[in-house]
Amino acid sequence: MKSAHSFTSDIKRHSEGTFTSDFTEHLDNMKARDFVHWLINAKRYR
């Protein structure tokens, strides 16, 4: 059986991992959106 300390460490590590994963996904979406805007603007001024 896990100790209370180990259990809280697992929960903290899980929440930090979830935050990091969500944040990374958000940054990837921002980069993709910026890239599409860049492509549109580059094509417009050719």
Biopython code that builds the backbone (N, CA, C, O; Angstrom):
import numpy as np
from Bio.PDB.StructureBuilder import StructureBuilder

atoms = [
    (1, "MET", "N", (0.849, -1.192, 0.000)),
    (1, "MET", "CA", (0.000, 0.000, 0.000)),
    (1, "MET", "C", (0.890, 1.249, 0.000)),
    (1, "MET", "O", (1.926, 1.273, 0.664)),
    (2, "LYS", "N", (0.497, 2.252, -0.722)),
    (2, "LYS", "CA", (1.284, 3.483, -0.812)),
    (2, "LYS", "C", (1.085, 4.342, 0.420)),
    (2, "LYS", "O", (0.020, 4.337, 1.038)),
    (3, "SER", "N", (2.128, 5.078, 0.764)),
    (3, "SER", "CA", (2.007, 6.025, 1.873)),
    (3, "SER", "C", (1.273, 7.271, 1.395)),
    (3, "SER", "O", (1.146, 7.502, 0.192)),
    (4, "ALA", "N", (0.796, 8.064, 2.332)),
    (4, "ALA", "CA", (0.076, 9.298, 1.984)),
    (4, "ALA", "C", (0.990, 10.247, 1.223)),
    (4, "ALA", "O", (0.554, 10.919, 0.288)),
    (5, "HIS", "N", (2.270, 10.303, 1.627)),
    (5, "HIS", "CA", (3.225, 11.196, 0.958)),
    (5, "HIS", "C", (3.415, 10.776, -0.499)),
    (5, "HIS", "O", (3.427, 11.615, -1.400)),
    (6, "SER", "N", (3.564, 9.476, -0.719)),
    (6, "SER", "CA", (3.743, 8.974, -2.079)),
    (6, "SER", "C", (2.513, 9.262, -2.934)),
    (6, "SER", "O", (2.631, 9.619, -4.106)),
    (7, "PHE", "N", (1.337, 9.104, -2.342)),
    (7, "PHE", "CA", (0.087, 9.355, -3.060)),
    (7, "PHE", "C", (-0.008, 10.815, -3.483)),
    (7, "PHE", "O", (-0.356, 11.104, -4.628)),
    (8, "THR", "N", (0.299, 11.749, -2.566)),
    (8, "THR", "CA", (0.228, 13.174, -2.916)),
    (8, "THR", "C", (1.301, 13.535, -3.930)),
    (8, "THR", "O", (1.078, 14.394, -4.783)),
    (9, "SER", "N", (2.450, 12.899, -3.853)),
    (9, "SER", "CA", (3.500, 13.153, -4.851)),
    (9, "SER", "C", (3.029, 12.719, -6.237)),
    (9, "SER", "O", (3.268, 13.412, -7.226)),
    (10, "ASP", "N", (2.358, 11.566, -6.301)),
    (10, "ASP", "CA", (1.839, 11.081, -7.585)),
    (10, "ASP", "C", (0.802, 12.039, -8.155)),
    (10, "ASP", "O", (0.809, 12.320, -9.353)),
    (11, "ILE", "N", (-0.090, 12.541, -7.303)),
    (11, "ILE", "CA", (-1.125, 13.475, -7.764)),
    (11, "ILE", "C", (-0.486, 14.768, -8.253)),
    (11, "ILE", "O", (-0.866, 15.294, -9.299)),
    (12, "LYS", "N", (0.492, 15.287, -7.493)),
    (12, "LYS", "CA", (1.161, 16.530, -7.889)),
    (12, "LYS", "C", (1.875, 16.345, -9.227)),
    (12, "LYS", "O", (1.789, 17.196, -10.112)),
    (13, "ARG", "N", (2.570, 15.235, -9.360)),
    (13, "ARG", "CA", (3.300, 14.975, -10.597)),
    (13, "ARG", "C", (2.325, 14.845, -11.767)),
    (13, "ARG", "O", (2.603, 15.326, -12.865)),
    (14, "HIS", "N", (1.188, 14.198, -11.533)),
    (14, "HIS", "CA", (0.176, 14.052, -12.586)),
    (14, "HIS", "C", (-0.385, 15.415, -12.991)),
    (14, "HIS", "O", (-0.533, 15.695, -14.180)),
    (15, "SER", "N", (-0.696, 16.262, -12.011)),
    (15, "SER", "CA", (-1.270, 17.575, -12.338)),
    (15, "SER", "C", (-0.257, 18.445, -13.067)),
    (15, "SER", "O", (-0.619, 19.186, -13.980)),
    (16, "GLU", "N", (1.009, 18.359, -12.673)),
    (16, "GLU", "CA", (2.043, 19.128, -13.377)),
    (16, "GLU", "C", (2.197, 18.625, -14.809)),
    (16, "GLU", "O", (2.360, 19.420, -15.734)),
    (17, "GLY", "N", (2.147, 17.319, -14.991)),
    (17, "GLY", "CA", (2.249, 16.742, -16.329)),
    (17, "GLY", "C", (1.069, 17.127, -17.198)),
    (17, "GLY", "O", (1.227, 17.417, -18.384)),
    (18, "THR", "N", (-0.118, 17.129, -16.600)),
    (18, "THR", "CA", (-1.321, 17.514, -17.335)),
    (18, "THR", "C", (-1.244, 18.968, -17.752)),
    (18, "THR", "O", (-1.579, 19.310, -18.886)),
    (19, "PHE", "N", (-0.798, 19.841, -16.831)),
    (19, "PHE", "CA", (-0.655, 21.262, -17.158)),
    (19, "PHE", "C", (0.343, 21.443, -18.291)),
    (19, "PHE", "O", (0.085, 22.178, -19.245)),
    (20, "THR", "N", (1.484, 20.767, -18.182)),
    (20, "THR", "CA", (2.525, 20.891, -19.203)),
    (20, "THR", "C", (2.009, 20.419, -20.554)),
    (20, "THR", "O", (2.264, 21.053, -21.578)),
    (21, "SER", "N", (1.286, 19.312, -20.556)),
    (21, "SER", "CA", (0.737, 18.785, -21.801)),
    (21, "SER", "C", (-0.263, 19.761, -22.414)),
    (21, "SER", "O", (-0.217, 20.019, -23.616)),
    (22, "ASP", "N", (-1.158, 20.301, -21.605)),
    (22, "ASP", "CA", (-2.151, 21.260, -22.102)),
    (22, "ASP", "C", (-1.481, 22.528, -22.611)),
    (22, "ASP", "O", (-1.876, 23.072, -23.642)),
    (23, "PHE", "N", (-0.463, 23.001, -21.886)),
    (23, "PHE", "CA", (0.237, 24.219, -22.275)),
    (23, "PHE", "C", (0.979, 24.006, -23.594)),
    (23, "PHE", "O", (0.964, 24.872, -24.469)),
    (24, "THR", "N", (1.625, 22.854, -23.729)),
    (24, "THR", "CA", (2.341, 22.540, -24.964)),
    (24, "THR", "C", (1.376, 22.476, -26.140)),
    (24, "THR", "O", (1.683, 22.969, -27.225)),
    (25, "GLU", "N", (0.212, 21.869, -25.927)),
    (25, "GLU", "CA", (-0.795, 21.804, -26.994)),
    (25, "GLU", "C", (-1.251, 23.207, -27.387)),
    (25, "GLU", "O", (-1.429, 23.493, -28.571)),
    (26, "HIS", "N", (-1.439, 24.077, -26.405)),
    (26, "HIS", "CA", (-1.847, 25.461, -26.679)),
    (26, "HIS", "C", (-0.770, 26.186, -27.496)),
    (26, "HIS", "O", (-1.085, 26.877, -28.464)),
    (27, "LEU", "N", (0.491, 26.029, -27.108)),
    (27, "LEU", "CA", (1.581, 26.672, -27.854)),
    (27, "LEU", "C", (1.662, 26.138, -29.285)),
    (27, "LEU", "O", (1.887, 26.903, -30.223)),
    (28, "ASP", "N", (1.480, 24.833, -29.451)),
    (28, "ASP", "CA", (1.495, 24.253, -30.800)),
    (28, "ASP", "C", (0.380, 24.833, -31.662)),
    (28, "ASP", "O", (0.584, 25.119, -32.842)),
    (29, "ASN", "N", (-0.797, 25.005, -31.070)),
    (29, "ASN", "CA", (-1.909, 25.600, -31.820)),
    (29, "ASN", "C", (-1.609, 27.039, -32.208)),
    (29, "ASN", "O", (-1.935, 27.464, -33.316)),
    (30, "MET", "N", (-0.987, 27.793, -31.304)),
    (30, "MET", "CA", (-0.620, 29.181, -31.611)),
    (30, "MET", "C", (0.397, 29.225, -32.749)),
    (30, "MET", "O", (0.282, 30.049, -33.656)),
    (31, "LYS", "N", (1.396, 28.332, -32.700)),
    (31, "LYS", "CA", (2.412, 28.297, -33.752)),
    (31, "LYS", "C", (1.790, 27.939, -35.096)),
    (31, "LYS", "O", (2.133, 28.527, -36.122)),
    (32, "ALA", "N", (0.877, 26.979, -35.087)),
    (32, "ALA", "CA", (0.213, 26.581, -36.336)),
    (32, "ALA", "C", (-0.608, 27.735, -36.897)),
    (32, "ALA", "O", (-0.590, 27.982, -38.103)),
    (33, "ARG", "N", (-1.322, 28.438, -36.035)),
    (33, "ARG", "CA", (-2.137, 29.582, -36.478)),
    (33, "ARG", "C", (-1.244, 30.676, -37.051)),
    (33, "ARG", "O", (-1.552, 31.249, -38.096)),
    (34, "ASP", "N", (-0.132, 30.968, -36.365)),
    (34, "ASP", "CA", (0.800, 31.986, -36.864)),
    (34, "ASP", "C", (1.380, 31.586, -38.221)),
    (34, "ASP", "O", (1.546, 32.428, -39.104)),
    (35, "PHE", "N", (1.687, 30.301, -38.381)),
    (35, "PHE", "CA", (2.247, 29.824, -39.639)),
    (35, "PHE", "C", (1.245, 29.982, -40.782)),
    (35, "PHE", "O", (1.608, 30.409, -41.877)),
    (36, "VAL", "N", (-0.013, 29.635, -40.522)),
    (36, "VAL", "CA", (-1.048, 29.781, -41.551)),
    (36, "VAL", "C", (-1.207, 31.245, -41.927)),
    (36, "VAL", "O", (-1.329, 31.567, -43.109)),
    (37, "HIS", "N", (-1.209, 32.135, -40.943)),
    (37, "HIS", "CA", (-1.315, 33.573, -41.235)),
    (37, "HIS", "C", (-0.113, 34.038, -42.046)),
    (37, "HIS", "O", (-0.258, 34.844, -42.965)),
    (38, "TRP", "N", (1.065, 33.539, -41.713)),
    (38, "TRP", "CA", (2.268, 33.898, -42.452)),
    (38, "TRP", "C", (2.149, 33.428, -43.909)),
    (38, "TRP", "O", (2.492, 34.161, -44.837)),
    (39, "LEU", "N", (1.657, 32.191, -44.092)),
    (39, "LEU", "CA", (1.485, 31.681, -45.455)),
    (39, "LEU", "C", (0.500, 32.528, -46.250)),
    (39, "LEU", "O", (0.747, 32.853, -47.411)),
    (40, "ILE", "N", (-0.604, 32.879, -45.627)),
    (40, "ILE", "CA", (-1.619, 33.696, -46.307)),
    (40, "ILE", "C", (-1.036, 35.043, -46.700)),
    (40, "ILE", "O", (-1.229, 35.499, -47.827)),
    (41, "ASN", "N", (-0.324, 35.682, -45.780)),
    (41, "ASN", "CA", (0.262, 36.993, -46.070)),
    (41, "ASN", "C", (1.364, 36.896, -47.111)),
    (41, "ASN", "O", (1.484, 37.783, -47.957)),
    (42, "ALA", "N", (2.167, 35.850, -47.073)),
    (42, "ALA", "CA", (3.249, 35.684, -48.045)),
    (42, "ALA", "C", (2.671, 35.480, -49.444)),
    (42, "ALA", "O", (3.195, 36.022, -50.417)),
    (43, "LYS", "N", (1.615, 34.716, -49.545)),
    (43, "LYS", "CA", (1.001, 34.463, -50.848)),
    (43, "LYS", "C", (0.305, 35.717, -51.374)),
    (43, "LYS", "O", (0.296, 35.966, -52.579)),
    (44, "ARG", "N", (-0.268, 36.491, -50.484)),
    (44, "ARG", "CA", (-1.001, 37.704, -50.870)),
    (44, "ARG", "C", (-0.064, 38.735, -51.498)),
    (44, "ARG", "O", (-0.465, 39.445, -52.419)),
    (45, "TYR", "N", (1.165, 38.828, -51.020)),
    (45, "TYR", "CA", (2.083, 39.873, -51.486)),
    (45, "TYR", "C", (3.054, 39.380, -52.545)),
    (45, "TYR", "O", (4.081, 40.021, -52.770)),
    (46, "ARG", "N", (2.768, 38.279, -53.194)),
    (46, "ARG", "CA", (3.646, 37.785, -54.270)),
    (46, "ARG", "C", (3.377, 38.476, -55.555)),
    (46, "ARG", "O", (4.024, 38.184, -56.560)),
]
sb = StructureBuilder()
sb.init_structure("model")
sb.init_model(0)
sb.init_chain("A")
sb.init_seg("    ")
for serial, (resi, resn, name, xyz) in enumerate(atoms, 1):
    if name == "N":
        sb.init_residue(resn, " ", resi, " ")
    sb.init_atom(name, np.array(xyz, "f"), 0.0, 1.0, " ", f" {name:<3s}", serial, name[0])
structure = sb.get_structure()
